[in-house]
């Protein structure tokens, strides 16, 4: 079954070491094949990743808070190409 429109989000506070562990596990899965398993606390989602992926890195500093976003996106079409950019870079 393929779901065309779905958004899952989970926010939680973890230690720096736990955040690194989760990012490393994601990176290992991404590098080793076309499927990535995401654990969303009691629910896991298996995602097929295309060969070509568009990446976006964003850093925001707002007073005493820093936010880093890492976004990966790809097409689910049979050609599997990276999708065009949806957002323009802020501040430039």
ChimeraX attribute file (.defattr): number of C-alpha atoms within 10 A of each C-alpha:
attribute: neighborCount
match mode: 1-to-1
recipient: residues
	/A:1	3
	/A:2	4
	/A:3	5
	/A:4	6
	/A:5	5
	/A:6	5
	/A:7	4
	/A:8	6
	/A:9	5
	/A:10	7
	/A:11	6
	/A:12	5
	/A:13	7
	/A:14	9
	/A:15	8
	/A:16	8
	/A:17	9
	/A:18	11
	/A:19	11
	/A:20	12
	/A:21	12
	/A:22	13
	/A:23	12
	/A:24	12
	/A:25	14
	/A:26	15
	/A:27	12
	/A:28	12
	/A:29	15
	/A:30	18
	/A:31	11
	/A:32	9
	/A:33	12
	/A:34	12
	/A:35	14
	/A:36	19
	/A:37	14
	/A:38	15
	/A:39	13
	/A:40	12
	/A:41	8
	/A:42	5
	/A:43	7
	/A:44	10
	/A:45	11
	/A:46	10
	/A:47	12
	/A:48	14
	/A:49	18
	/A:50	20
	/A:51	14
	/A:52	14
	/A:53	16
	/A:54	14
	/A:55	12
	/A:56	13
	/A:57	10
	/A:58	11
	/A:59	10
	/A:60	11
	/A:61	9
	/A:62	8
	/A:63	6
	/A:64	5
	/A:65	7
	/A:66	9
	/A:67	9
	/A:68	10
	/A:69	10
	/A:70	9
	/A:71	11
	/A:72	12
	/A:73	17
	/A:74	18
	/A:75	17
	/A:76	14
	/A:77	10
	/A:78	7
	/A:79	10
	/A:80	14
	/A:81	16
	/A:82	18
	/A:83	14
	/A:84	10
	/A:85	11
	/A:86	6
	/A:87	7
	/A:88	7
	/A:89	10
	/A:90	7
	/A:91	4
	/A:92	4
